[in-house]
Amino acid sequence: MASGGDGAEASGGRRVLVVGGGIAGLGAAQRLCRHPAAQHLRVLEATARAGGRIRSERRFGGVVEVGAHWIHGPSQGNPVFQLAAEYGLLGEKELSKENQLVETGGHVGLPSVCCTSSGARVSLELVAEMASLFYGLIDQTREFLHATETPVPSVGEYLKKEISQQVTGWTENEETRKLKLAILNTFFHVECCLSGTHSMDLVALAPFGEYTVLPGLDCTFSGGYQELTNCIMASLPKDVMIFNRPVKTIHWNGSFREGTFPGETFPVLVECEDGSRLPAHHVIVTVPLGFLKEQQNTFFDPPLPAEKAEAIRKIGFGTNNKIFLEFEEPFWEPDCQLIQVVWEDTSPLQDTAPSMQDAWFKKLIGFLVLPPFGSVHVLCGFIAGLESEFMETLSDEEVLLSLTQVLRRVTGNPQLPAPKSVLRSCWHSAPYTRGSYSYVAVGSTGDDIDLLAQPLPVDDSSTQLQILFAGEATHRTFYSTTHGALLSGWREADRLIGLWDLQSQQPRPRL
């Protein structure tokens, strides 16, 4: 009798299941579909839509991004940019050479206007001075990558230590010094949004510089980011995607038989929540790290090897949410792009833990002005961390009321009309996501990301590559990004294709 692998090949290729229909899963599926051995390929998506954390919604007479917002570093080295260009989803400005050459250093642009919580305007010169100080220090943190030791464990502690030294040299009056600290506090909150963390004190200092920033001025999709995942999905054979099929447990390292395939055995069996059981030779797991953190104990049978389970626990995964507010009339200037909010009497050097109910909105970094949809005007607020997760527990009415009060305070106009409507993301509550994206937490390093990406089984057994891992949290230098996710999906598809090509060259055992 031929070996199990040989029998599978004889009966028409390898059975591959991809768990998760985000950009990593779709990218892997698209790559695999082009290979003759992958005749039995299915993508199991837990929800009713593809795209995962790329999620565009038709609202306010236009399209808003509930999930991923920008292509970070849209230039030739970015596969998301290249794919979007191939599909014709980007405009002339986004495709221009000038745009691709801009070096942002991964830092957010300066605001058009900066308001304090008491309605005062902050001079943009002062904001620029504090931005220069803050981002200069952020750039310095990247220099600890190859250092033998770091002065402190976290990015946050390093920034605070350096800032407290700077403060001693400030010569302005007390009021200005306090304002400068409050502005810096906002920049800490901006950095929390970028890192998807509650506090920069949770982000490890030594590996921070491993995250790689690509050149290019961050750009958006005029028709929505989801157009990209829709295009990838449209390129797949029609029966590949299976929606509303959450996976309960992946049984691996076994010898499973399934009635539909008489005489065949499979090393993996995927058991779904609806009771269906799907056998496979290979499974590519692309679910978010937040889901793995919550479900890993029951999601894999036998359990994951101890060091992979430990990596899942150690790598950071936090929440960054958006709150969209719709207005009849704009209260901002026509050329305004970003409204920064500075909370007076806050400082990164003071550890305050105010009650969530009364102060969750102080974590808001401000509002991005979205391009108007006809006569509709929309602001998009960003908020990260535990305050962001608390916001998810409130009703739309409570969020609208709180933010109306915030805007009345920062504009100094107690009569400012309330927004017409609100829409927000709730990524922490989303059962198959449980947060936004990963960061390298204190106690972990880039090695943990590589550990998470290692296929199973680890030993060189005859049934290789039973479970493979993809998703943004498995990319050592591009974690937290859509291009990191896409590259990881391609990486695992190529890993499988490499195995198949090797197997097809080997002489078959004689019967």
Phi, psi and omega in degrees: 000137178291160178294160181306318181297319183294319180298321181296319180295318183297326184267020169107047168089187187262141176267117183239132174244134174252124181261111180110124182255037171279191185293332177293312180295318180293319179298317178297315182297317181299318180294316183291325183301336182278355182260133184298334182286340186267061183279340181242085183238130176225142173253120180263113181249129185291331185256187183271001183220157175267165176118333179059239182278005165264114186212105180257137180236140176280109180211159175057026180079011179210204179241130175240151181266108177281334179249230182310138188251311186243159159274114180277116181074060180284092180210181190301331181279003182254111185294332178292319177297314182296317180294317179298321178294316179301319181280359178071034185262358183244151180275177182301317183298314182297326184274349186297148178302319181303313181300321184287340185265350182296131177255105182269344186068011181079011182264147180285145179294162181287153180289158174282327180212145180230123183242148174267169182290354176253008174093007179274150174272134177264137180297134182293338176296316180294319177299316180297322179296316180289325177297318180298317177297309185297310184287334172298318179291320177301316179298323178297325182300331183290344182281353180274001186305316184252014179287149180289328175213161180246151182295327179217161184287329191240159175300316182300314181296322178297312180301315182294320179298315181292319181295318181297330175290320179298318185304324182299336180266357180288134185251358183290175177289166184307316184299314180292321179297319178295320180295318179299319178294323179294322177295315178300324179299321177297319179296325173300317181293324176298315181295326175298320178296315181296320183273352181063045183227162177285322183211145177292347175292345180268349186265124185294137182285310187303312183273000188303324182286355181285334175297131186253128178263125178273152176292162179118145179275117183316132182228168183240171176261121181296328180264006180104139180301327185294342175303325181294309180292328177296321179294318179297316182297321181295338180278351181274150173305148193297336184264007184289316184279130173238114183268165179052042182231071179294140179271137179265306183214140174255110178270125184227174182057036181240194176221085189262139175248147181224132185310325182293339182236075185300138176083352181259147172239150183232142180284340183233143174227122180261119181259124182263163181300330182277005178094348179290149182231121185243119179280154179204157171274326183218142175231127175258115182267118182239019184290153180299151179300325179301320177292317179299319180302320184279325191248358190302330183295329181252349187280335182236134178222114001295163181301161179296152174304148187307318185288330176288319178300321180293319178299318179299320179291322189280321182297140182281151176207116184233192187237133171229120181243163176241147174233116179265133178238128181261133181237145173296311183232142177285140174262359181258164180292153183302327183265008182288131181245328183216123178257115180266140179246127179246122180272114181297154179063023170249154180206141177293343183274353178249129177268101179248141177236076181289161182294137182304315186306318185268345191223010182304323186290349178288349177276347178300135180270349183135200187225132173272133177273117180280150176304135185297141174263093183060241182263010182260135183240126187231133171254146178238112178269148178241138180210135184240169169081200184296328177296322178295320179290325176295319179305325181296335182277349182274163175278162175305319182297318180294320179295316180299316181297311180301315184285332173297316179296319178300312183294325177295323178292311186287334178272346184070018181242098182293347180262006183305126180300141178294151174302150179291323183203166180227145172221136180219157173273154178221067189289333180288324181283340183297117192298333182260009182234305175061040178142192186251300179197173191266160171214164180271106187278159174306132182097352177235166178220180176299336178298328179293325177295316178296324177297318179297326183281349183293130178288163177243151355288158183286324181288167185270057184284171184292332178262085185280160173050053177288312178237127177243155185236129176224176183122160186306325184287357179256005180254116191296327184249345181238025178305154179078000183243161176290326180289327174297317179297312181298314179299323180292323177295317177297319182302314183287325175298315180295327178297316179294315181299321177300319179295313182297318181296323178294315181295323183289339178275341183283140177295141181283147176296141179289144179285000000 
